[in-house]
Amino acid sequence: MTIPGVCPKDPKEAEFVCLKAFFDKYGATKSPDNCLCKPSTGSQHICQCDIICDPPPPK
């Protein structure tokens, strides 16, 4: 997903920015995980997250 702004320098803050973008667009039920923020052209960045579709099976 491409969103406006630049990636924060702090990796945890960058992950949070991407998590928030996914929550805002898809809702918390999509469970984004392992988010990465990558610079893009101009004043935009790319957020890439794994989406957990199903909860893990019980142990």
N, CA, C, O and CB atoms as a CASP TS submission, in Angstrom:
PFRMAT TS
TARGET T0000
AUTHOR 0000-0000-0000
METHOD Language model
MODEL 1
PARENT N/A
ATOM      1  N   MET     1       0.855  -1.152   0.000  1.00  0.00           N
ATOM      2  CA  MET     1       0.000   0.000   0.000  1.00  0.00           C
ATOM      3  C   MET     1       0.911   1.227   0.000  1.00  0.00           C
ATOM      4  O   MET     1       1.847   1.306   0.795  1.00  0.00           O
ATOM      5  CB  MET     1      -0.978  -0.009   1.222  1.00  0.00           C
ATOM      6  N   THR     2       0.641   2.173  -0.882  1.00  0.00           N
ATOM      7  CA  THR     2       1.404   3.417  -0.945  1.00  0.00           C
ATOM      8  C   THR     2       0.630   4.508  -0.215  1.00  0.00           C
ATOM      9  O   THR     2      -0.546   4.747  -0.493  1.00  0.00           O
ATOM     10  CB  THR     2       1.686   3.830  -2.423  1.00  0.00           C
ATOM     11  N   ILE     3       1.309   5.165   0.723  1.00  0.00           N
ATOM     12  CA  ILE     3       0.658   6.218   1.496  1.00  0.00           C
ATOM     13  C   ILE     3       1.553   7.457   1.544  1.00  0.00           C
ATOM     14  O   ILE     3       2.760   7.350   1.329  1.00  0.00           O
ATOM     15  CB  ILE     3       0.333   5.725   2.927  1.00  0.00           C
ATOM     16  N   PRO     4       0.979   8.631   1.824  1.00  0.00           N
ATOM     17  CA  PRO     4       1.770   9.856   1.859  1.00  0.00           C
ATOM     18  C   PRO     4       2.715   9.899   3.051  1.00  0.00           C
ATOM     19  O   PRO     4       2.491   9.240   4.067  1.00  0.00           O
ATOM     20  CB  PRO     4       0.858  11.060   1.889  1.00  0.00           C
ATOM     21  N   GLY     5       3.761  10.677   2.909  1.00  0.00           N
ATOM     22  CA  GLY     5       4.725  10.869   3.980  1.00  0.00           C
ATOM     23  C   GLY     5       5.958  10.006   3.784  1.00  0.00           C
ATOM     24  O   GLY     5       6.036   9.209   2.850  1.00  0.00           O
ATOM     25  N   VAL     6       6.906  10.176   4.668  1.00  0.00           N
ATOM     26  CA  VAL     6       8.142   9.399   4.619  1.00  0.00           C
ATOM     27  C   VAL     6       8.141   8.390   5.761  1.00  0.00           C
ATOM     28  O   VAL     6       7.416   8.551   6.742  1.00  0.00           O
ATOM     29  CB  VAL     6       9.391  10.325   4.700  1.00  0.00           C
ATOM     30  N   CYS     7       8.950   7.361   5.629  1.00  0.00           N
ATOM     31  CA  CYS     7       9.073   6.356   6.689  1.00  0.00           C
ATOM     32  C   CYS     7       9.807   6.967   7.886  1.00  0.00           C
ATOM     33  O   CYS     7      10.832   7.625   7.709  1.00  0.00           O
ATOM     34  CB  CYS     7       9.824   5.088   6.171  1.00  0.00           C
ATOM     35  N   PRO     8       9.300   6.758   9.085  1.00  0.00           N
ATOM     36  CA  PRO     8      10.057   7.184  10.264  1.00  0.00           C
ATOM     37  C   PRO     8      11.384   6.431  10.335  1.00  0.00           C
ATOM     38  O   PRO     8      11.484   5.297   9.866  1.00  0.00           O
ATOM     39  CB  PRO     8       9.234   6.953  11.558  1.00  0.00           C
ATOM     40  N   LYS     9      12.391   7.057  10.916  1.00  0.00           N
ATOM     41  CA  LYS     9      13.715   6.423  11.006  1.00  0.00           C
ATOM     42  C   LYS     9      13.730   5.283  12.012  1.00  0.00           C
ATOM     43  O   LYS     9      14.430   4.290  11.817  1.00  0.00           O
ATOM     44  CB  LYS     9      14.770   7.455  11.387  1.00  0.00           C
ATOM     45  N   ASP    10      12.965   5.419  13.084  1.00  0.00           N
ATOM     46  CA  ASP    10      12.902   4.362  14.096  1.00  0.00           C
ATOM     47  C   ASP    10      12.098   3.187  13.538  1.00  0.00           C
ATOM     48  O   ASP    10      10.947   3.372  13.142  1.00  0.00           O
ATOM     49  CB  ASP    10      12.264   4.890  15.424  1.00  0.00           C
ATOM     50  N   PRO    11      12.677   1.976  13.496  1.00  0.00           N
ATOM     51  CA  PRO    11      11.975   0.820  12.914  1.00  0.00           C
ATOM     52  C   PRO    11      10.636   0.505  13.578  1.00  0.00           C
ATOM     53  O   PRO    11       9.681   0.142  12.891  1.00  0.00           O
ATOM     54  CB  PRO    11      12.854  -0.392  12.999  1.00  0.00           C
ATOM     55  N   LYS    12      10.552   0.638  14.891  1.00  0.00           N
ATOM     56  CA  LYS    12       9.285   0.355  15.585  1.00  0.00           C
ATOM     57  C   LYS    12       8.222   1.389  15.223  1.00  0.00           C
ATOM     58  O   LYS    12       7.053   1.050  15.041  1.00  0.00           O
ATOM     59  CB  LYS    12       9.498   0.332  17.115  1.00  0.00           C
ATOM     60  N   GLU    13       8.632   2.641  15.119  1.00  0.00           N
ATOM     61  CA  GLU    13       7.694   3.694  14.735  1.00  0.00           C
ATOM     62  C   GLU    13       7.243   3.502  13.283  1.00  0.00           C
ATOM     63  O   GLU    13       6.077   3.721  12.957  1.00  0.00           O
ATOM     64  CB  GLU    13       8.339   5.089  14.920  1.00  0.00           C
ATOM     65  N   ALA    14       8.173   3.093  12.418  1.00  0.00           N
ATOM     66  CA  ALA    14       7.827   2.834  11.013  1.00  0.00           C
ATOM     67  C   ALA    14       6.825   1.688  10.915  1.00  0.00           C
ATOM     68  O   ALA    14       5.877   1.749  10.132  1.00  0.00           O
ATOM     69  CB  ALA    14       9.096   2.506  10.188  1.00  0.00           C
ATOM     70  N   GLU    15       7.040   0.640  11.716  1.00  0.00           N
ATOM     71  CA  GLU    15       6.100  -0.484  11.720  1.00  0.00           C
ATOM     72  C   GLU    15       4.723  -0.018  12.197  1.00  0.00           C
ATOM     73  O   GLU    15       3.703  -0.417  11.635  1.00  0.00           O
ATOM     74  CB  GLU    15       6.624  -1.633  12.622  1.00  0.00           C
ATOM     75  N   PHE    16       4.693   0.824  13.230  1.00  0.00           N
ATOM     76  CA  PHE    16       3.422   1.331  13.752  1.00  0.00           C
ATOM     77  C   PHE    16       2.672   2.148  12.701  1.00  0.00           C
ATOM     78  O   PHE    16       1.456   2.015  12.563  1.00  0.00           O
ATOM     79  CB  PHE    16       3.664   2.185  15.002  1.00  0.00           C
ATOM     80  N   VAL    17       3.395   2.995  11.955  1.00  0.00           N
ATOM     81  CA  VAL    17       2.768   3.807  10.906  1.00  0.00           C
ATOM     82  C   VAL    17       2.077   2.894   9.892  1.00  0.00           C
ATOM     83  O   VAL    17       0.954   3.166   9.467  1.00  0.00           O
ATOM     84  CB  VAL    17       3.824   4.710  10.198  1.00  0.00           C
ATOM     85  N   CYS    18       2.753   1.813   9.508  1.00  0.00           N
ATOM     86  CA  CYS    18       2.169   0.886   8.536  1.00  0.00           C
ATOM     87  C   CYS    18       1.004   0.099   9.143  1.00  0.00           C
ATOM     88  O   CYS    18      -0.016  -0.101   8.483  1.00  0.00           O
ATOM     89  CB  CYS    18       3.241  -0.081   8.017  1.00  0.00           C
ATOM     90  N   LEU    19       1.144  -0.343  10.378  1.00  0.00           N
ATOM     91  CA  LEU    19       0.038  -1.044  11.043  1.00  0.00           C
ATOM     92  C   LEU    19      -1.202  -0.160  11.080  1.00  0.00           C
ATOM     93  O   LEU    19      -2.305  -0.614  10.776  1.00  0.00           O
ATOM     94  CB  LEU    19       0.436  -1.464  12.475  1.00  0.00           C
ATOM     95  N   LYS    20      -1.015   1.100  11.454  1.00  0.00           N
ATOM     96  CA  LYS    20      -2.145   2.024  11.531  1.00  0.00           C
ATOM     97  C   LYS    20      -2.786   2.222  10.159  1.00  0.00           C
ATOM     98  O   LYS    20      -4.011   2.282  10.050  1.00  0.00           O
ATOM     99  CB  LYS    20      -1.693   3.373  12.101  1.00  0.00           C
ATOM    100  N   ALA    21      -1.974   2.323   9.122  1.00  0.00           N
ATOM    101  CA  ALA    21      -2.518   2.499   7.768  1.00  0.00           C
ATOM    102  C   ALA    21      -3.374   1.296   7.375  1.00  0.00           C
ATOM    103  O   ALA    21      -4.446   1.461   6.793  1.00  0.00           O
ATOM    104  CB  ALA    21      -1.374   2.700   6.742  1.00  0.00           C
ATOM    105  N   PHE    22      -2.903   0.082   7.691  1.00  0.00           N
ATOM    106  CA  PHE    22      -3.679  -1.117   7.366  1.00  0.00           C
ATOM    107  C   PHE    22      -4.949  -1.190   8.204  1.00  0.00           C
ATOM    108  O   PHE    22      -6.010  -1.532   7.681  1.00  0.00           O
ATOM    109  CB  PHE    22      -2.834  -2.377   7.582  1.00  0.00           C
ATOM    110  N   PHE    23      -4.862  -0.875   9.505  1.00  0.00           N
ATOM    111  CA  PHE    23      -6.056  -0.874  10.358  1.00  0.00           C
ATOM    112  C   PHE    23      -7.078   0.135   9.852  1.00  0.00           C
ATOM    113  O   PHE    23      -8.273  -0.157   9.804  1.00  0.00           O
ATOM    114  CB  PHE    23      -5.680  -0.560  11.817  1.00  0.00           C
ATOM    115  N   ASP    24      -6.607   1.331   9.471  1.00  0.00           N
ATOM    116  CA  ASP    24      -7.520   2.370   8.983  1.00  0.00           C
ATOM    117  C   ASP    24      -8.231   1.939   7.704  1.00  0.00           C
ATOM    118  O   ASP    24      -9.408   2.244   7.514  1.00  0.00           O
ATOM    119  CB  ASP    24      -6.758   3.672   8.739  1.00  0.00           C
ATOM    120  N   LYS    25      -7.524   1.235   6.830  1.00  0.00           N
ATOM    121  CA  LYS    25      -8.116   0.850   5.547  1.00  0.00           C
ATOM    122  C   LYS    25      -8.956  -0.424   5.638  1.00  0.00           C
ATOM    123  O   LYS    25     -10.038  -0.497   5.055  1.00  0.00           O
ATOM    124  CB  LYS    25      -7.025   0.661   4.518  1.00  0.00           C
ATOM    125  N   TYR    26      -8.458  -1.435   6.370  1.00  0.00           N
ATOM    126  CA  TYR    26      -9.100  -2.752   6.355  1.00  0.00           C
ATOM    127  C   TYR    26      -9.753  -3.153   7.670  1.00  0.00           C
ATOM    128  O   TYR    26     -10.511  -4.123   7.703  1.00  0.00           O
ATOM    129  CB  TYR    26      -8.099  -3.781   5.987  1.00  0.00           C
ATOM    130  N   GLY    27      -9.479  -2.431   8.756  1.00  0.00           N
ATOM    131  CA  GLY    27     -10.021  -2.812  10.054  1.00  0.00           C
ATOM    132  C   GLY    27      -9.110  -3.803  10.759  1.00  0.00           C
ATOM    133  O   GLY    27      -8.240  -4.414  10.138  1.00  0.00           O
ATOM    134  N   ALA    28      -9.313  -3.954  12.046  1.00  0.00           N
ATOM    135  CA  ALA    28      -8.444  -4.800  12.864  1.00  0.00           C
ATOM    136  C   ALA    28      -8.651  -6.283  12.605  1.00  0.00           C
ATOM    137  O   ALA    28      -7.810  -7.095  12.990  1.00  0.00           O
ATOM    138  CB  ALA    28      -8.675  -4.510  14.323  1.00  0.00           C
ATOM    139  N   THR    29      -9.743  -6.652  11.966  1.00  0.00           N
ATOM    140  CA  THR    29     -10.012  -8.076  11.745  1.00  0.00           C
ATOM    141  C   THR    29      -9.055  -8.704  10.743  1.00  0.00           C
ATOM    142  O   THR    29      -8.962  -9.930  10.679  1.00  0.00           O
ATOM    143  CB  THR    29     -11.433  -8.266  11.269  1.00  0.00           C
ATOM    144  N   LYS    30      -8.347  -7.910   9.965  1.00  0.00           N
ATOM    145  CA  LYS    30      -7.407  -8.454   8.979  1.00  0.00           C
ATOM    146  C   LYS    30      -6.068  -8.837   9.589  1.00  0.00           C
ATOM    147  O   LYS    30      -5.288  -9.531   8.938  1.00  0.00           O
ATOM    148  CB  LYS    30      -7.184  -7.453   7.875  1.00  0.00           C
ATOM    149  N   SER    31      -5.779  -8.422  10.785  1.00  0.00           N
ATOM    150  CA  SER    31      -4.577  -8.794  11.533  1.00  0.00           C
ATOM    151  C   SER    31      -3.271  -8.628  10.753  1.00  0.00           C
ATOM    152  O   SER    31      -2.626  -9.628  10.438  1.00  0.00           O
ATOM    153  CB  SER    31      -4.696 -10.210  11.980  1.00  0.00           C
ATOM    154  N   PRO    32      -2.857  -7.385  10.430  1.00  0.00           N
ATOM    155  CA  PRO    32      -1.566  -7.204   9.779  1.00  0.00           C
ATOM    156  C   PRO    32      -0.432  -7.539  10.740  1.00  0.00           C
ATOM    157  O   PRO    32      -0.549  -7.326  11.947  1.00  0.00           O
ATOM    158  CB  PRO    32      -1.419  -5.765   9.262  1.00  0.00           C
ATOM    159  N   ASP    33       0.657  -8.062  10.203  1.00  0.00           N
ATOM    160  CA  ASP    33       1.806  -8.470  11.008  1.00  0.00           C
ATOM    161  C   ASP    33       3.062  -8.276  10.164  1.00  0.00           C
ATOM    162  O   ASP    33       2.981  -8.209   8.938  1.00  0.00           O
ATOM    163  CB  ASP    33       1.671  -9.960  11.493  1.00  0.00           C
ATOM    164  N   ASN    34       4.210  -8.185  10.807  1.00  0.00           N
ATOM    165  CA  ASN    34       5.500  -8.065  10.117  1.00  0.00           C
ATOM    166  C   ASN    34       5.493  -6.944   9.083  1.00  0.00           C
ATOM    167  O   ASN    34       5.843  -7.166   7.924  1.00  0.00           O
ATOM    168  CB  ASN    34       5.859  -9.382   9.441  1.00  0.00           C
ATOM    169  N   CYS    35       5.099  -5.754   9.493  1.00  0.00           N
ATOM    170  CA  CYS    35       5.004  -4.625   8.563  1.00  0.00           C
ATOM    171  C   CYS    35       6.372  -4.000   8.302  1.00  0.00           C
ATOM    172  O   CYS    35       7.196  -3.855   9.206  1.00  0.00           O
ATOM    173  CB  CYS    35       4.042  -3.566   9.111  1.00  0.00           C
ATOM    174  N   LEU    36       6.586  -3.638   7.050  1.00  0.00           N
ATOM    175  CA  LEU    36       7.797  -2.951   6.630  1.00  0.00           C
ATOM    176  C   LEU    36       7.419  -1.648   5.952  1.00  0.00           C
ATOM    177  O   LEU    36       6.430  -1.577   5.222  1.00  0.00           O
ATOM    178  CB  LEU    36       8.641  -3.836   5.686  1.00  0.00           C
ATOM    179  N   CYS    37       8.206  -0.631   6.197  1.00  0.00           N
ATOM    180  CA  CYS    37       8.015   0.672   5.567  1.00  0.00           C
ATOM    181  C   CYS    37       9.193   0.887   4.622  1.00  0.00           C
ATOM    182  O   CYS    37      10.350   0.821   5.036  1.00  0.00           O
ATOM    183  CB  CYS    37       7.908   1.833   6.637  1.00  0.00           C
ATOM    184  N   LYS    38       8.890   1.144   3.352  1.00  0.00           N
ATOM    185  CA  LYS    38       9.938   1.334   2.349  1.00  0.00           C
ATOM    186  C   LYS    38       9.738   2.676   1.659  1.00  0.00           C
ATOM    187  O   LYS    38       8.611   3.033   1.316  1.00  0.00           O
ATOM    188  CB  LYS    38       9.933   0.177   1.311  1.00  0.00           C
ATOM    189  N   PRO    39      10.830   3.431   1.449  1.00  0.00           N
ATOM    190  CA  PRO    39      10.705   4.703   0.733  1.00  0.00           C
ATOM    191  C   PRO    39      10.192   4.477  -0.686  1.00  0.00           C
ATOM    192  O   PRO    39      10.443   3.435  -1.291  1.00  0.00           O
ATOM    193  CB  PRO    39      12.058   5.436   0.696  1.00  0.00           C
ATOM    194  N   SER    40       9.481   5.454  -1.199  1.00  0.00           N
ATOM    195  CA  SER    40       8.969   5.414  -2.565  1.00  0.00           C
ATOM    196  C   SER    40       9.307   6.750  -3.223  1.00  0.00           C
ATOM    197  O   SER    40      10.164   7.483  -2.730  1.00  0.00           O
ATOM    198  CB  SER    40       7.417   5.136  -2.593  1.00  0.00           C
ATOM    199  N   THR    41       8.661   7.061  -4.303  1.00  0.00           N
ATOM    200  CA  THR    41       8.943   8.306  -5.005  1.00  0.00           C
ATOM    201  C   THR    41       8.321   9.499  -4.294  1.00  0.00           C
ATOM    202  O   THR    41       7.283   9.379  -3.643  1.00  0.00           O
ATOM    203  CB  THR    41       8.437   8.230  -6.437  1.00  0.00           C
ATOM    204  N   GLY    42       8.963  10.637  -4.427  1.00  0.00           N
ATOM    205  CA  GLY    42       8.417  11.866  -3.859  1.00  0.00           C
ATOM    206  C   GLY    42       8.244  11.786  -2.358  1.00  0.00           C
ATOM    207  O   GLY    42       9.130  11.316  -1.643  1.00  0.00           O
ATOM    208  N   SER    43       7.110  12.241  -1.889  1.00  0.00           N
ATOM    209  CA  SER    43       6.843  12.255  -0.445  1.00  0.00           C
ATOM    210  C   SER    43       5.870  11.146  -0.077  1.00  0.00           C
ATOM    211  O   SER    43       4.910  11.371   0.661  1.00  0.00           O
ATOM    212  CB  SER    43       6.282  13.624  -0.004  1.00  0.00           C
ATOM    213  N   GLN    44       6.122   9.947  -0.595  1.00  0.00           N
ATOM    214  CA  GLN    44       5.291   8.788  -0.279  1.00  0.00           C
ATOM    215  C   GLN    44       6.175   7.633   0.173  1.00  0.00           C
ATOM    216  O   GLN    44       7.387   7.633  -0.044  1.00  0.00           O
ATOM    217  CB  GLN    44       4.434   8.372  -1.499  1.00  0.00           C
ATOM    218  N   HIS    45       5.543   6.656   0.802  1.00  0.00           N
ATOM    219  CA  HIS    45       6.252   5.435   1.165  1.00  0.00           C
ATOM    220  C   HIS    45       5.330   4.241   0.958  1.00  0.00           C
ATOM    221  O   HIS    45       4.112   4.381   0.842  1.00  0.00           O
ATOM    222  CB  HIS    45       6.754   5.496   2.631  1.00  0.00           C
ATOM    223  N   ILE    46       5.941   3.073   0.916  1.00  0.00           N
ATOM    224  CA  ILE    46       5.197   1.834   0.699  1.00  0.00           C
ATOM    225  C   ILE    46       5.187   1.047   2.000  1.00  0.00           C
ATOM    226  O   ILE    46       6.233   0.806   2.604  1.00  0.00           O
ATOM    227  CB  ILE    46       5.818   0.990  -0.462  1.00  0.00           C
ATOM    228  N   CYS    47       3.997   0.650   2.421  1.00  0.00           N
ATOM    229  CA  CYS    47       3.851  -0.228   3.579  1.00  0.00           C
ATOM    230  C   CYS    47       3.523  -1.624   3.074  1.00  0.00           C
ATOM    231  O   CYS    47       2.622  -1.815   2.257  1.00  0.00           O
ATOM    232  CB  CYS    47       2.746   0.293   4.559  1.00  0.00           C
ATOM    233  N   GLN    48       4.267  -2.582   3.575  1.00  0.00           N
ATOM    234  CA  GLN    48       4.035  -3.977   3.213  1.00  0.00           C
ATOM    235  C   GLN    48       3.864  -4.768   4.506  1.00  0.00           C
ATOM    236  O   GLN    48       4.743  -4.758   5.368  1.00  0.00           O
ATOM    237  CB  GLN    48       5.214  -4.553   2.341  1.00  0.00           C
ATOM    238  N   CYS    49       2.734  -5.450   4.635  1.00  0.00           N
ATOM    239  CA  CYS    49       2.443  -6.241   5.831  1.00  0.00           C
ATOM    240  C   CYS    49       1.949  -7.623   5.425  1.00  0.00           C
ATOM    241  O   CYS    49       1.316  -7.787   4.382  1.00  0.00           O
ATOM    242  CB  CYS    49       1.395  -5.530   6.723  1.00  0.00           C
ATOM    243  N   ASP    50       2.243  -8.611   6.257  1.00  0.00           N
ATOM    244  CA  ASP    50       1.610  -9.922   6.115  1.00  0.00           C
ATOM    245  C   ASP    50       0.223  -9.801   6.736  1.00  0.00           C
ATOM    246  O   ASP    50       0.064  -9.189   7.792  1.00  0.00           O
ATOM    247  CB  ASP    50       2.464 -11.074   6.803  1.00  0.00           C
ATOM    248  N   ILE    51      -0.774 -10.379   6.088  1.00  0.00           N
ATOM    249  CA  ILE    51      -2.130 -10.370   6.626  1.00  0.00           C
ATOM    250  C   ILE    51      -2.453 -11.775   7.119  1.00  0.00           C
ATOM    251  O   ILE    51      -2.425 -12.731   6.344  1.00  0.00           O
ATOM    252  CB  ILE    51      -3.170  -9.894   5.554  1.00  0.00           C
ATOM    253  N   ILE    52      -2.756 -11.898   8.401  1.00  0.00           N
ATOM    254  CA  ILE    52      -3.093 -13.182   9.004  1.00  0.00           C
ATOM    255  C   ILE    52      -4.592 -13.398   8.811  1.00  0.00           C
ATOM    256  O   ILE    52      -5.411 -12.704   9.413  1.00  0.00           O
ATOM    257  CB  ILE    52      -2.695 -13.230  10.530  1.00  0.00           C
ATOM    258  N   CYS    53      -4.939 -14.364   7.969  1.00  0.00           N
ATOM    259  CA  CYS    53      -6.351 -14.594   7.632  1.00  0.00           C
ATOM    260  C   CYS    53      -7.074 -15.429   8.679  1.00  0.00           C
ATOM    261  O   CYS    53      -8.225 -15.141   9.009  1.00  0.00           O
ATOM    262  CB  CYS    53      -6.457 -15.277   6.286  1.00  0.00           C
ATOM    263  N   ASP    54      -6.433 -16.433   9.194  1.00  0.00           N
ATOM    264  CA  ASP    54      -7.054 -17.324  10.169  1.00  0.00           C
ATOM    265  C   ASP    54      -6.190 -17.372  11.415  1.00  0.00           C
ATOM    266  O   ASP    54      -4.965 -17.312  11.317  1.00  0.00           O
ATOM    267  CB  ASP    54      -7.255 -18.745   9.584  1.00  0.00           C
ATOM    268  N   PRO    55      -6.800 -17.480  12.577  1.00  0.00           N
ATOM    269  CA  PRO    55      -6.001 -17.618  13.795  1.00  0.00           C
ATOM    270  C   PRO    55      -5.279 -18.962  13.783  1.00  0.00           C
ATOM    271  O   PRO    55      -5.746 -19.912  13.154  1.00  0.00           O
ATOM    272  CB  PRO    55      -6.892 -17.487  15.061  1.00  0.00           C
ATOM    273  N   PRO    56      -4.148 -19.046  14.473  1.00  0.00           N
ATOM    274  CA  PRO    56      -3.441 -20.326  14.541  1.00  0.00           C
ATOM    275  C   PRO    56      -4.280 -21.366  15.279  1.00  0.00           C
ATOM    276  O   PRO    56      -5.095 -21.012  16.130  1.00  0.00           O
ATOM    277  CB  PRO    56      -2.076 -20.154  15.235  1.00  0.00           C
ATOM    278  N   PRO    57      -4.087 -22.639  14.959  1.00  0.00           N
ATOM    279  CA  PRO    57      -4.857 -23.680  15.658  1.00  0.00           C
ATOM    280  C   PRO    57      -4.464 -23.748  17.132  1.00  0.00           C
ATOM    281  O   PRO    57      -3.334 -23.413  17.487  1.00  0.00           O
ATOM    282  CB  PRO    57      -4.640 -25.056  14.989  1.00  0.00           C
ATOM    283  N   PRO    58      -5.383 -24.176  17.989  1.00  0.00           N
ATOM    284  CA  PRO    58      -5.058 -24.297  19.421  1.00  0.00           C
ATOM    285  C   PRO    58      -3.982 -25.348  19.636  1.00  0.00           C
ATOM    286  O   PRO    58      -3.876 -26.324  18.893  1.00  0.00           O
ATOM    287  CB  PRO    58      -6.317 -24.656  20.242  1.00  0.00           C
ATOM    288  N   LYS    59      -3.191 -25.123  20.667  1.00  0.00           N
ATOM    289  CA  LYS    59      -2.107 -26.075  20.982  1.00  0.00           C
ATOM    290  C   LYS    59      -2.580 -27.122  21.951  1.00  0.00           C
ATOM    291  O   LYS    59      -1.810 -28.004  22.330  1.00  0.00           O
ATOM    292  CB  LYS    59      -0.890 -25.350  21.560  1.00  0.00           C
TER
END
